[in-house]
Amino acid sequence: MDRISVPTVIAAMVFRCFTAGAAPPAVTPLPKHVTPAAAALIEKALALLADQQESTGKWAQETEGGAFSSATYDMATTCMAGLAFLAHGDTPNRGRYGAHVSAAVHWVLRHADAKTGVITTAGDASRPMYGHCFAVLFLSETAGMDDSEHVAERVRAVVTAACVVIARAQSVRGGWSYGFHDGGRWLGIRRMPTDDEGSVTIHAVQALRAAKNAGIPVDKAIIDRGLRYLRDCQGKDGGLRYRWGSGSAESASEPAISAAAYTAWAMCGVYVPKTGGTACERAARRCGRFIGRAYGDGLVPSGVAQYPFYSLLHLAQATWFMGPWNWDRFYPLAREWLLDPSHGFRHNWLPLWKGDSASGNWVYCTAAALIILQMPYRNLPIFDR
């Protein structure tokens, strides 16, 4: 299914919604905080998402105008969808959606350049590092899961080369940017001291950490420089700015970036003591306090309507790593927000979610919602505390 019309998509969604049934597979008992209603919605949304995978193995995204297009952010969109199925417990060729995971893995592998190590598509040309990091994360999460020794070796080789690309693209300040090069020259050859920003840096650090967890050789010093870059982006209020430096329009602390940075520190083993600690530990502690103030008692991002699912996904990860007290407050509220269609980000009767015109990719938003809802199942290695 390389091209698809909106009426065809809606018809397929309706068919699956009414034929898949409301009852999820028997799970005894459900994880803490996962209600029967949430479990049922998870199963319906996964079935819908599986139906929309193209024959090539990728997922297309929906543009603001409502037409489905695979021209932008193909890699990140497909990898997010793949992670949603991994969170369900499906692995390549195993589980109800194992074939879908396997198809996504092979699609990503086909877009790895054997000469450069870059994993990208033409649709990601404007921001290739973004999709590249998602690809490393997704492949790393599947490492060792495929029964085929040939595929396992291929995954390992591709991720190893891709991590070298990330390492070479690191700026002298320790961060990363959306692009691999500037002026036609690779950053690995001529590093640009100002070519970096917080969001991609977080994704790069998480990708490298996932690869390292999968047994891929990654220089710890590269990860440490990335963590220090995030620390250097921290403002006096404990929150993180989008980009290193001050005195610009991008210098204000942002809750979503702050939550993502806290997650990156936690994934990389930065312990947060109540007092004292290393520079990164102190930064993480201050960041955690900022997150609490920014999101309020319920820790639900009511004030981030522009990018609700990006924000909610990172906040979910941050509160997960903050521990049971924060998670037990956050998840029930987030669950009910995701189940409620009245705020306009969830379809009234279809099991899908969508952002606004700035982030209207329903595949990304639905995958993010599914990852959050399924976090209590603990099927993704990246969520190991």
DAFENLIN-V955997 format. One record per backbone hydrogen bond with DSSP energy under -1.0 kcal/mol. NH is the residue of the N-H (numbers start at 1). CO is the residue of the C=O. Records with the same first field share a line. If there is no record, write none. Layout:
NH->CO + CO
This chain:
9->5
10->6
11->7
12->8
13->9
14->10
15->11
16->12
17->13
18->14
19->15
20->16
34->31
39->35
40->36
41->37
42->38
43->39
44->40
45->41
46->42
47->43
48->44
49->45
50->46
51->47
52->48
53->50
54->58
57->54
61->69
63->67
66->63
69->61
73->123
77->73
78->74
79->75
80->76
81->77
82->78
83->79
84->80
85->81
86->82
87->83
89->86
90->85
91->94
93->98
94->91
98->95
101->97
102->98
103->99
104->100
105->101
106->102
107->103
108->104
109->105
110->106
111->108
112->109
113->118
117->113
120->111
124->121
125->122
129->178
132->128
133->129
134->130
135->131
136->132
137->133
138->134
139->135
140->136
141->137
142->138
145->142
152->148
153->149
154->150
155->151
156->152
157->153
158->154
159->155
160->156
161->157
162->158
163->159
164->160
165->161
166->162
167->163
168->164
169->165
170->167
171->175
174->171
182->185
185->182
187->180
189->186
190->186
195->192
196->194
197->176
198->242
201->197
202->198
203->199
204->200
205->201
206->202
207->203
208->204
209->205
210->206
211->207
212->208
213->209
214->210
215->212
216->211
222->219
223->219
224->220
225->221
226->222
227->223
228->224
229->225
230->226
231->227
232->228
234->231
235->239
238->235
241->233
251->248
254->240
258->254
259->255
260->256
261->257
262->258
263->259
264->260
265->261
266->262
267->263
268->264
269->266
270->265
282->278
283->279
284->280
285->281
286->282
287->283
288->284
289->285
290->286
291->287
292->288
293->289
294->290
295->291
296->292
302->300
304->301
311->307
312->308
313->309
314->310
315->311
316->312
317->313
318->314
319->315
320->316
321->317
322->318
327->323
328->324
330->326
331->327
334->330
335->331
336->332
337->333
338->334
339->335
340->336
344->341
347->352
352->350
354->345
359->356
362->360
365->361
366->362
367->363
368->364
369->365
370->366
371->367
372->368
373->369
374->370
375->372
377->374
378->375
383->380
384->381
